[in-house]
């Protein structure tokens, strides 16, 4: 990768699937690049970056919970099944962040 360009603008040339994955994850990478400051450039930004990341995780968790609530009401899923599904989703949400943000 070029050191001049941020990683969100560098298209991977390894294979087709890495290029496809780049296109799939580009919108979230762009939003995070725009809204979360890079503490590697200015070291004093660590607390702000940490707080913004917590806000992002809270917003995404809320959105997932809201979507699951709408899907559960629309499909008339019973409470027990719905609660087990919610537990599963919230236990693996950190894995989703790792998959989306790490190459």
N, CA, C and O atoms as a printed pandas DataFrame, in Angstrom:
     atom_number atom_name residue_name chain_id  residue_number  x_coord  y_coord  z_coord
0              1         N          UNK        A               1    0.834   -1.178    0.000
1              2        CA          UNK        A               1    0.000    0.000    0.000
2              3         C          UNK        A               1    0.880    1.242    0.000
3              4         O          UNK        A               1    1.997    1.243    0.516
4              5         N          UNK        A               2    0.347    2.280   -0.586
5              6        CA          UNK        A               2    1.072    3.545   -0.577
6              7         C          UNK        A               2    0.950    4.193    0.788
7              8         O          UNK        A               2   -0.110    4.154    1.414
8              9         N          UNK        A               3    2.046    4.793    1.248
9             10        CA          UNK        A               3    2.001    5.493    2.526
10            11         C          UNK        A               3    1.286    6.835    2.406
11            12         O          UNK        A               3    0.835    7.387    3.410
12            13         N          UNK        A               4    1.177    7.362    1.191
13            14        CA          UNK        A               4    0.538    8.654    0.991
14            15         C          UNK        A               4   -0.983    8.562    1.137
15            16         O          UNK        A               4   -1.622    9.488    1.637
16            17         N          UNK        A               5   -1.548    7.453    0.702
17            18        CA          UNK        A               5   -2.996    7.292    0.719
18            19         C          UNK        A               5   -3.453    6.536    1.963
19            20         O          UNK        A               5   -2.779    5.601    2.395
20            21         N          UNK        A               6   -4.588    6.926    2.544
21            22        CA          UNK        A               6   -5.152    6.133    3.643
22            23         C          UNK        A               6   -5.591    4.764    3.123
23            24         O          UNK        A               6   -5.786    4.575    1.922
24            25         N          UNK        A               7   -5.740    3.824    4.039
25            26        CA          UNK        A               7   -6.043    2.459    3.633
26            27         C          UNK        A               7   -7.417    2.325    2.981
27            28         O          UNK        A               7   -7.651    1.353    2.262
28            29         N          UNK        A               8   -8.324    3.259    3.205
29            30        CA          UNK        A               8   -9.648    3.115    2.607
30            31         C          UNK        A               8   -9.643    3.411    1.115
31            32         O          UNK        A               8  -10.585    3.032    0.419
32            33         N          UNK        A               9   -8.632    4.063    0.611
33            34        CA          UNK        A               9   -8.570    4.388   -0.807
34            35         C          UNK        A               9   -7.707    3.403   -1.591
35            36         O          UNK        A               9   -7.672    3.466   -2.820
36            37         N          UNK        A              10   -7.015    2.503   -0.912
37            38        CA          UNK        A              10   -6.116    1.569   -1.589
38            39         C          UNK        A              10   -6.850    0.280   -1.912
39            40         O          UNK        A              10   -7.219   -0.477   -1.014
40            41         N          UNK        A              11   -7.057    0.038   -3.175
41            42        CA          UNK        A              11   -7.754   -1.169   -3.622
42            43         C          UNK        A              11   -6.799   -2.359   -3.587
43            44         O          UNK        A              11   -5.721   -2.290   -4.177
44            45         N          UNK        A              12   -7.169   -3.452   -2.909
45            46        CA          UNK        A              12   -6.287   -4.616   -2.872
46            47         C          UNK        A              12   -6.253   -5.309   -4.231
47            48         O          UNK        A              12   -7.263   -5.380   -4.932
48            49         N          UNK        A              13   -5.110   -5.804   -4.582
49            50        CA          UNK        A              13   -4.936   -6.456   -5.882
50            51         C          UNK        A              13   -4.583   -7.931   -5.741
51            52         O          UNK        A              13   -4.075   -8.536   -6.685
52            53         N          UNK        A              14   -4.848   -8.521   -4.565
53            54        CA          UNK        A              14   -4.471   -9.913   -4.338
54            55         C          UNK        A              14   -5.282  -10.868   -5.198
55            56         O          UNK        A              14   -4.720  -11.621   -5.994
56            57         N          UNK        A              15   -6.609  -10.839   -5.040
57            58        CA          UNK        A              15   -7.466  -11.710   -5.833
58            59         C          UNK        A              15   -8.851  -11.083   -5.919
59            60         O          UNK        A              15   -9.090  -10.002   -5.380
60            61         N          UNK        A              16   -9.751  -11.765   -6.596
61            62        CA          UNK        A              16  -11.095  -11.239   -6.815
62            63         C          UNK        A              16  -11.868  -11.093   -5.516
63            64         O          UNK        A              16  -12.574  -10.103   -5.325
64            65         N          UNK        A              17  -11.745  -12.072   -4.614
65            66        CA          UNK        A              17  -12.517  -12.039   -3.380
66            67         C          UNK        A              17  -12.066  -10.913   -2.442
67            68         O          UNK        A              17  -12.891  -10.317   -1.750
68            69         N          UNK        A              18  -10.782  -10.625   -2.418
69            70        CA          UNK        A              18  -10.335   -9.505   -1.587
70            71         C          UNK        A              18  -10.831   -8.176   -2.147
71            72         O          UNK        A              18  -11.143   -7.263   -1.383
72            73         N          UNK        A              19  -10.907   -8.059   -3.463
73            74        CA          UNK        A              19  -11.456   -6.862   -4.079
74            75         C          UNK        A              19  -12.952   -6.759   -3.808
75            76         O          UNK        A              19  -13.459   -5.670   -3.534
76            77         N          UNK        A              20  -13.655   -7.871   -3.880
77            78        CA          UNK        A              20  -15.086   -7.895   -3.580
78            79         C          UNK        A              20  -15.343   -7.537   -2.118
79            80         O          UNK        A              20  -16.265   -6.780   -1.813
80            81         N          UNK        A              21  -14.527   -8.085   -1.215
81            82        CA          UNK        A              21  -14.665   -7.774    0.209
82            83         C          UNK        A              21  -14.370   -6.300    0.475
83            84         O          UNK        A              21  -15.024   -5.670    1.306
84            85         N          UNK        A              22  -13.398   -5.762   -0.223
85            86        CA          UNK        A              22  -13.083   -4.343   -0.100
86            87         C          UNK        A              22  -14.292   -3.493   -0.482
87            88         O          UNK        A              22  -14.618   -2.534    0.218
88            89         N          UNK        A              23  -14.950   -3.829   -1.570
89            90        CA          UNK        A              23  -16.132   -3.087   -1.999
90            91         C          UNK        A              23  -17.294   -3.232   -1.035
91            92         O          UNK        A              23  -18.062   -2.291   -0.836
92            93         N          UNK        A              24  -17.426   -4.413   -0.432
93            94        CA          UNK        A              24  -18.506   -4.662    0.520
94            95         C          UNK        A              24  -18.305   -3.890    1.820
95            96         O          UNK        A              24  -19.269   -3.386    2.396
96            97         N          UNK        A              25  -17.067   -3.794    2.285
97            98        CA          UNK        A              25  -16.794   -3.143    3.569
98            99         C          UNK        A              25  -16.405   -1.674    3.436
99           100         O          UNK        A              25  -16.198   -1.000    4.444
100          101         N          UNK        A              26  -16.303   -1.170    2.210
101          102        CA          UNK        A              26  -15.856    0.198    2.029
102          103         C          UNK        A              26  -16.764    1.238    2.687
103          104         O          UNK        A              26  -16.236    2.174    3.288
104          105         N          UNK        A              27  -18.094    1.138    2.615
105          106        CA          UNK        A              27  -18.932    2.181    3.244
106          107         C          UNK        A              27  -18.680    2.330    4.749
107          108         O          UNK        A              27  -18.573    3.454    5.238
108          109         N          UNK        A              28  -18.582    1.232    5.486
109          110        CA          UNK        A              28  -18.341    1.341    6.928
110          111         C          UNK        A              28  -16.927    1.845    7.203
111          112         O          UNK        A              28  -16.714    2.605    8.148
112          113         N          UNK        A              29  -15.976    1.436    6.400
113          114        CA          UNK        A              29  -14.613    1.949    6.577
114          115         C          UNK        A              29  -14.553    3.450    6.329
115          116         O          UNK        A              29  -13.846    4.172    7.032
116          117         N          UNK        A              30  -15.295    3.917    5.330
117          118        CA          UNK        A              30  -15.312    5.346    5.040
118          119         C          UNK        A              30  -15.956    6.123    6.192
119          120         O          UNK        A              30  -15.426    7.150    6.615
120          121         N          UNK        A              31  -17.092    5.640    6.702
121          122        CA          UNK        A              31  -17.749    6.318    7.825
122          123         C          UNK        A              31  -16.841    6.371    9.052
123          124         O          UNK        A              31  -16.753    7.404    9.717
124          125         N          UNK        A              32  -16.172    5.272    9.351
125          126        CA          UNK        A              32  -15.278    5.264   10.496
126          127         C          UNK        A              32  -14.056    6.147   10.262
127          128         O          UNK        A              32  -13.570    6.789   11.193
128          129         N          UNK        A              33  -13.563    6.185    9.045
129          130        CA          UNK        A              33  -12.421    7.042    8.723
130          131         C          UNK        A              33  -12.776    8.513    8.898
131          132         O          UNK        A              33  -11.956    9.303    9.368
132          133         N          UNK        A              34  -13.990    8.878    8.523
133          134        CA          UNK        A              34  -14.419   10.270    8.613
134          135         C          UNK        A              34  -14.738   10.674   10.054
135          136         O          UNK        A              34  -14.452   11.802   10.456
136          137         N          UNK        A              35  -15.327    9.762   10.832
137          138        CA          UNK        A              35  -15.828   10.150   12.157
138          139         C          UNK        A              35  -14.888    9.835   13.310
139          140         O          UNK        A              35  -14.982   10.478   14.355
140          141         N          UNK        A              36  -13.995    8.879   13.162
141          142        CA          UNK        A              36  -13.105    8.498   14.266
142          143         C          UNK        A              36  -11.700    9.033   13.980
143          144         O          UNK        A              36  -11.087    8.652   12.982
144          145         N          UNK        A              37  -11.188    9.903   14.837
145          146        CA          UNK        A              37   -9.832   10.426   14.609
146          147         C          UNK        A              37   -8.772    9.343   14.804
147          148         O          UNK        A              37   -8.955    8.405   15.580
148          149         N          UNK        A              38   -7.680    9.489   14.095
149          150        CA          UNK        A              38   -6.593    8.516   14.167
150          151         C          UNK        A              38   -5.631    8.904   15.293
151          152         O          UNK        A              38   -4.922    9.902   15.167
152          153         N          UNK        A              39   -5.589    8.139   16.392
153          154        CA          UNK        A              39   -4.715    8.522   17.503
154          155         C          UNK        A              39   -3.240    8.263   17.228
155          156         O          UNK        A              39   -2.387    8.699   18.001
156          157         N          UNK        A              40   -2.921    7.559   16.139
157          158        CA          UNK        A              40   -1.518    7.331   15.806
158          159         C          UNK        A              40   -0.858    8.610   15.306
159          160         O          UNK        A              40    0.355    8.779   15.428
160          161         N          UNK        A              41   -1.660    9.508   14.742
161          162        CA          UNK        A              41   -1.112   10.766   14.240
162          163         C          UNK        A              41   -0.983   11.805   15.351
163          164         O          UNK        A              41    0.043   12.476   15.465
164          165         N          UNK        A              42   -2.024   11.935   16.167
165          166        CA          UNK        A              42   -2.013   12.877   17.293
166          167         C          UNK        A              42   -2.315   12.072   18.548
167          168         O          UNK        A              42   -3.452   11.647   18.753
168          169         N          UNK        A              43   -1.322   11.860   19.379
169          170        CA          UNK        A              43   -1.445   10.955   20.526
170          171         C          UNK        A              43   -2.448   11.427   21.571
171          172         O          UNK        A              43   -2.955   10.615   22.344
172          173         N          UNK        A              44   -2.740   12.710   21.608
173          174        CA          UNK        A              44   -3.682   13.232   22.596
174          175         C          UNK        A              44   -5.129   12.845   22.294
175          176         O          UNK        A              44   -6.017   13.079   23.114
176          177         N          UNK        A              45   -5.370   12.262   21.134
177          178        CA          UNK        A              45   -6.735   11.933   20.739
178          179         C          UNK        A              45   -7.212   10.563   21.220
179          180         O          UNK        A              45   -8.326   10.156   20.888
180          181         N          UNK        A              46   -6.400    9.845   21.990
181          182        CA          UNK        A              46   -6.814    8.525   22.459
182          183         C          UNK        A              46   -8.141    8.544   23.209
183          184         O          UNK        A              46   -9.003    7.717   22.909
184          185         N          UNK        A              47   -8.353    9.451   24.176
185          186        CA          UNK        A              47   -9.646    9.430   24.890
186          187         C          UNK        A              47  -10.831    9.745   23.982
187          188         O          UNK        A              47  -11.895    9.139   24.118
188          189         N          UNK        A              48  -10.656   10.679   23.069
189          190        CA          UNK        A              48  -11.747   11.026   22.155
190          191         C          UNK        A              48  -12.048    9.866   21.223
191          192         O          UNK        A              48  -13.213    9.553   20.979
192          193         N          UNK        A              49  -11.018    9.229   20.705
193          194        CA          UNK        A              49  -11.205    8.077   19.841
194          195         C          UNK        A              49  -11.918    6.950   20.579
195          196         O          UNK        A              49  -12.806    6.305   20.022
196          197         N          UNK        A              50  -11.535    6.715   21.818
197          198        CA          UNK        A              50  -12.166    5.674   22.615
198          199         C          UNK        A              50  -13.649    5.955   22.816
199          200         O          UNK        A              50  -14.477    5.055   22.675
200          201         N          UNK        A              51  -13.988    7.191   23.143
201          202        CA          UNK        A              51  -15.388    7.551   23.368
202          203         C          UNK        A              51  -16.193    7.446   22.075
203          204         O          UNK        A              51  -17.324    6.962   22.089
204          205         N          UNK        A              52  -15.628    7.890   20.972
205          206        CA          UNK        A              52  -16.335    7.805   19.697
206          207         C          UNK        A              52  -16.557    6.344   19.302
207          208         O          UNK        A              52  -17.615    6.004   18.773
208          209         N          UNK        A              53  -15.581    5.486   19.549
209          210        CA          UNK        A              53  -15.751    4.064   19.250
210          211         C          UNK        A              53  -16.852    3.438   20.110
211          212         O          UNK        A              53  -17.619    2.605   19.627
212          213         N          UNK        A              54  -16.930    3.832   21.368
213          214        CA          UNK        A              54  -18.003    3.333   22.233
214          215         C          UNK        A              54  -19.358    3.796   21.708
215          216         O          UNK        A              54  -20.321    3.029   21.720
216          217         N          UNK        A              55  -19.439    5.037   21.247
217          218        CA          UNK        A              55  -20.691    5.544   20.686
218          219         C          UNK        A              55  -21.069    4.773   19.423
219          220         O          UNK        A              55  -22.240    4.446   19.231
220          221         N          UNK        A              56  -20.088    4.477   18.553
221          222        CA          UNK        A              56  -20.352    3.693   17.358
222          223         C          UNK        A              56  -20.874    2.304   17.715
223          224         O          UNK        A              56  -21.846    1.838   17.120
224          225         N          UNK        A              57  -20.245    1.646   18.672
225          226        CA          UNK        A              57  -20.694    0.312   19.080
226          227         C          UNK        A              57  -22.112    0.378   19.640
227          228         O          UNK        A              57  -22.926   -0.504   19.364
228          229         N          UNK        A              58  -22.417    1.414   20.422
229          230        CA          UNK        A              58  -23.768    1.558   20.977
230          231         C          UNK        A              58  -24.792    1.788   19.872
231          232         O          UNK        A              58  -25.871    1.197   19.894
232          233         N          UNK        A              59  -24.462    2.638   18.912
233          234        CA          UNK        A              59  -25.405    2.901   17.819
234          235         C          UNK        A              59  -25.661    1.664   16.969
235          236         O          UNK        A              59  -26.801    1.384   16.601
236          237         N          UNK        A              60  -24.612    0.932   16.662
237          238        CA          UNK        A              60  -24.783   -0.274   15.852
238          239         C          UNK        A              60  -25.538   -1.344   16.628
239          240         O          UNK        A              60  -26.363   -2.054   16.054
240          241         N          UNK        A              61  -25.270   -1.472   17.924
241          242        CA          UNK        A              61  -26.008   -2.437   18.740
242          243         C          UNK        A              61  -27.480   -2.072   18.815
243          244         O          UNK        A              61  -28.345   -2.942   18.719
244          245         N          UNK        A              62  -27.768   -0.787   18.987
245          246        CA          UNK        A              62  -29.165   -0.344   19.021
246          247         C          UNK        A              62  -29.862   -0.644   17.702
247          248         O          UNK        A              62  -30.996   -1.123   17.690
248          249         N          UNK        A              63  -29.188   -0.366   16.596
249          250        CA          UNK        A              63  -29.774   -0.616   15.274
250          251         C          UNK        A              63  -30.038   -2.103   15.061
251          252         O          UNK        A              63  -31.083   -2.471   14.523
252          253         N          UNK        A              64  -29.112   -2.957   15.472
253          254        CA          UNK        A              64  -29.315   -4.397   15.338
254          255         C          UNK        A              64  -30.490   -4.847   16.198
255          256         O          UNK        A              64  -31.323   -5.629   15.741
256          257         N          UNK        A              65  -30.569   -4.364   17.432
257          258        CA          UNK        A              65  -31.667   -4.733   18.317
258          259         C          UNK        A              65  -33.003   -4.268   17.746
259          260         O          UNK        A              65  -33.989   -5.004   17.790
260          261         N          UNK        A              66  -33.036   -3.054   17.212
261          262        CA          UNK        A              66  -34.265   -2.532   16.624
262          263         C          UNK        A              66  -34.689   -3.369   15.421
263          264         O          UNK        A              66  -35.867   -3.697   15.275
264          265         N          UNK        A              67  -33.725   -3.718   14.553
265          266        CA          UNK        A              67  -34.056   -4.539   13.390
266          267         C          UNK        A              67  -34.569   -5.909   13.803
267          268         O          UNK        A              67  -35.519   -6.420   13.211
268          269         N          UNK        A              68  -33.950   -6.510   14.815
269          270        CA          UNK        A              68  -34.417   -7.811   15.283
270          271         C          UNK        A              68  -35.802   -7.714   15.910
271          272         O          UNK        A              68  -36.603   -8.639   15.776
272          273         N          UNK        A              69  -36.095   -6.622   16.585
273          274        CA          UNK        A              69  -37.426   -6.436   17.156
274          275         C          UNK        A              69  -38.480   -6.342   16.059
275          276         O          UNK        A              69  -39.542   -6.956   16.165
276          277         N          UNK        A              70  -38.200   -5.591   15.026
277          278        CA          UNK        A              70  -39.142   -5.457   13.914
278          279         C          UNK        A              70  -39.331   -6.800   13.214
279          280         O          UNK        A              70  -40.456   -7.180   12.890
280          281         N          UNK        A              71  -38.235   -7.516   12.980
281          282        CA          UNK        A              71  -38.333   -8.826   12.331
282          283         C          UNK        A              71  -39.112   -9.797   13.209
283          284         O          UNK        A              71  -39.932  -10.562   12.701
284          285         N          UNK        A              72  -38.870   -9.777   14.517
285          286        CA          UNK        A              72  -39.591  -10.665   15.428
286          287         C          UNK        A              72  -41.074  -10.378   15.468
287          288         O          UNK        A              72  -41.880  -11.308   15.491
288          289         N          UNK        A              73  -41.457   -9.105   15.477
289          290        CA          UNK        A              73  -42.879   -8.756   15.479
290          291         C          UNK        A              73  -43.536   -9.083   14.141
291          292         O          UNK        A              73  -44.675   -9.548   14.101
292          293         N          UNK        A              74  -42.823   -8.842   13.059
293          294        CA          UNK        A              74  -43.378   -9.081   11.731
294          295         C          UNK        A              74  -43.606  -10.571   11.482
295          296         O          UNK        A              74  -44.610  -10.951   10.879
296          297         N          UNK        A              75  -42.689  -11.410   11.938
297          298        CA          UNK        A              75  -42.792  -12.853   11.709
298          299         C          UNK        A              75  -43.458  -13.599   12.851
299          300         O          UNK        A              75  -43.566  -14.825   12.805
300          301         N          UNK        A              76  -43.905  -12.889   13.871
301          302        CA          UNK        A              76  -44.589  -13.481   15.034
302          303         C          UNK        A              76  -43.728  -14.570   15.682
303          304         O          UNK        A              76  -44.199  -15.679   15.935
304          305         N          UNK        A              77  -42.480  -14.242   15.943
305          306        CA          UNK        A              77  -41.572  -15.182   16.608
306          307         C          UNK        A              77  -41.871  -15.158   18.099
307          308         O          UNK        A              77  -42.059  -14.090   18.680
308          309         N          UNK        A              78  -41.914  -16.327   18.717
309          310        CA          UNK        A              78  -42.232  -16.397   20.145
310          311         C          UNK        A              78  -41.111  -15.787   20.979
311          312         O          UNK        A              78  -39.986  -15.628   20.506
312          313         N          UNK        A              79  -41.431  -15.451   22.218
313          314        CA          UNK        A              79  -40.483  -14.765   23.097
314          315         C          UNK        A              79  -39.253  -15.579   23.421
315          316         O          UNK        A              79  -38.150  -15.034   23.457
316          317         N          UNK        A              80  -39.411  -16.879   23.659
317          318        CA          UNK        A              80  -38.261  -17.718   24.013
318          319         C          UNK        A              80  -37.264  -17.801   22.869
319          320         O          UNK        A              80  -36.064  -17.616   23.071
320          321         N          UNK        A              81  -37.750  -18.073   21.692
321          322        CA          UNK        A              81  -36.864  -18.175   20.528
322          323         C          UNK        A              81  -36.206  -16.824   20.255
323          324         O          UNK        A              81  -35.019  -16.755   19.939
324          325         N          UNK        A              82  -36.971  -15.774   20.377
325          326        CA          UNK        A              82  -36.460  -14.437   20.127
326          327         C          UNK        A              82  -35.367  -14.066   21.125
327          328         O          UNK        A              82  -34.351  -13.490   20.736
328          329         N          UNK        A              83  -35.557  -14.384   22.393
329          330        CA          UNK        A              83  -34.543  -14.074   23.406
330          331         C          UNK        A              83  -33.257  -14.861   23.184
331          332         O          UNK        A              83  -32.167  -14.317   23.360
332          333         N          UNK        A              84  -33.362  -16.121   22.803
333          334        CA          UNK        A              84  -32.166  -16.922   22.511
334          335         C          UNK        A              84  -31.424  -16.332   21.313
335          336         O          UNK        A              84  -30.195  -16.266   21.305
336          337         N          UNK        A              85  -32.169  -15.913   20.322
337          338        CA          UNK        A              85  -31.558  -15.316   19.147
338          339         C          UNK        A              85  -30.851  -14.005   19.497
339          340         O          UNK        A              85  -29.748  -13.750   19.014
340          341         N          UNK        A              86  -31.473  -13.180   20.327
341          342        CA          UNK        A              86  -30.838  -11.929   20.749
342          343         C          UNK        A              86  -29.553  -12.189   21.524
343          344         O          UNK        A              86  -28.556  -11.496   21.323
344          345         N          UNK        A              87  -29.569  -13.180   22.403
345          346        CA          UNK        A              87  -28.347  -13.522   23.133
346          347         C          UNK        A              87  -27.234  -13.920   22.173
347          348         O          UNK        A              87  -26.084  -13.514   22.340
348          349         N          UNK        A              88  -27.577  -14.705   21.183
349          350        CA          UNK        A              88  -26.586  -15.132   20.200
350          351         C          UNK        A              88  -26.008  -13.931   19.454
351          352         O          UNK        A              88  -24.792  -13.824   19.297
352          353         N          UNK        A              89  -26.871  -13.033   18.996
353          354        CA          UNK        A              89  -26.409  -11.891   18.210
354          355         C          UNK        A              89  -25.499  -10.996   19.025
355          356         O          UNK        A              89  -24.458  -10.564   18.531
356          357         N          UNK        A              90  -25.871  -10.706   20.271
357          358        CA          UNK        A              90  -25.062   -9.791   21.062
358          359         C          UNK        A              90  -23.779  -10.432   21.585
359          360         O          UNK        A              90  -22.859   -9.720   21.987
360          361         N          UNK        A              91  -23.702  -11.747   21.587
361          362        CA          UNK        A              91  -22.451  -12.388   21.988
362          363         C          UNK        A              91  -21.427  -12.397   20.872
363          364         O          UNK        A              91  -20.226  -12.440   21.140
364          365         N          UNK        A              92  -21.870  -12.357   19.637
365          366        CA          UNK        A              92  -20.923  -12.406   18.520
366          367         C          UNK        A              92  -20.735  -11.060   17.832
367          368         O          UNK        A              92  -20.089  -10.993   16.786
368          369         N          UNK        A              93  -21.286   -9.986   18.396
369          370        CA          UNK        A              93  -21.163   -8.688   17.718
370          371         C          UNK        A              93  -19.708   -8.226   17.637
371          372         O          UNK        A              93  -19.334   -7.549   16.680
372          373         N          UNK        A              94  -18.889   -8.578   18.618
373          374        CA          UNK        A              94  -17.482   -8.180   18.544
374          375         C          UNK        A              94  -16.768   -8.912   17.408
375          376         O          UNK        A              94  -15.817   -8.379   16.836
376          377         N          UNK        A              95  -17.210  -10.116   17.077
377          378        CA          UNK        A              95  -16.618  -10.823   15.942
378          379         C          UNK        A              95  -16.971  -10.137   14.628
379          380         O          UNK        A              95  -16.162  -10.111   13.701
380          381         N          UNK        A              96  -18.159   -9.592   14.548
381          382        CA          UNK        A              96  -18.555   -8.861   13.345
382          383         C          UNK        A              96  -17.651   -7.650   13.150
383          384         O          UNK        A              96  -17.220   -7.366   12.032
384          385         N          UNK        A              97  -17.363   -6.935   14.240
385          386        CA          UNK        A              97  -16.466   -5.786   14.137
386          387         C          UNK        A              97  -15.066   -6.223   13.707
387          388         O          UNK        A              97  -14.425   -5.539   12.909
388          389         N          UNK        A              98  -14.594   -7.335   14.216
389          390        CA          UNK        A              98  -13.265   -7.803   13.811
390          391         C          UNK        A              98  -13.227   -8.164   12.344
391          392         O          UNK        A              98  -12.260   -7.851   11.650
392          393         N          UNK        A              99  -14.261   -8.815   11.867
393          394        CA          UNK        A              99  -14.288   -9.227   10.455
394          395         C          UNK        A              99  -14.355   -8.003    9.550
395          396         O          UNK        A              99  -13.681   -7.954    8.521
396          397         N          UNK        A             100  -15.160   -7.022    9.924
397          398        CA          UNK        A             100  -15.324   -5.847    9.065
398          399         C          UNK        A             100  -14.119   -4.924    9.073
399          400         O          UNK        A             100  -13.789   -4.322    8.052
400          401         N          UNK        A             101  -13.465   -4.811   10.207
401          402        CA          UNK        A             101  -12.431   -3.791   10.326
402          403         C          UNK        A             101  -11.014   -4.294   10.130
403          404         O          UNK        A             101  -10.113   -3.499    9.861
404          405         N          UNK        A             102  -10.796   -5.571   10.256
405          406        CA          UNK        A             102   -9.438   -6.098   10.100
406          407         C          UNK        A             102   -9.300   -6.732    8.741
407          408         O          UNK        A             102  -10.233   -7.362    8.242
408          409         N          UNK        A             103   -8.155   -6.572    8.147
409          410        CA          UNK        A             103   -7.892   -7.214    6.836
410          411         C          UNK        A             103   -7.393   -8.608    7.008
411          412         O          UNK        A             103   -7.122   -9.293    6.022
